[in-house]
Amino acid sequence: MLRLANRMRFEFRAEYAERAVYVMSGHVEIGGERVAPHAFASLGDTGRTVYVDALEPSVLALFAGDPIGERTLWWNFVARDAARIDAAKARWAAGGFPPVLGDDERMPLPAD
């Protein structure tokens, strides 16, 4: 978590290939684009330092890392290969995931 005072600038260096900012509160400007509260800004693989300018006191979550490779996405499941997705489907259909606290409704598995 990063707290920026009004008009403060953060230098998000290009140490990692993938970087992003989630604005928890306040307003910031990234590369000339305004980013509102509760918005997620992906900085992509620019290979250069990106500046985050606080337009007012702001709280940010920063994300950075190296690429994790290709992923398969199906409904709520993400995995490296289709076999793991198929296993998750079977587990969901069998009721193998714990319920979400405070939510009594169970979503049915979508049709393929």
Secondary structure, DSSP 8 states (H G I E B T S, - for coil): -EEE-TT-EEEE-SSSSEEEEEEEES-EEETTEEE-TT-EEE--S-SS-EEEEESSSEEEEEEEE------EEETTEEESSHHHHHHHHHHHHTT-S---TT----------
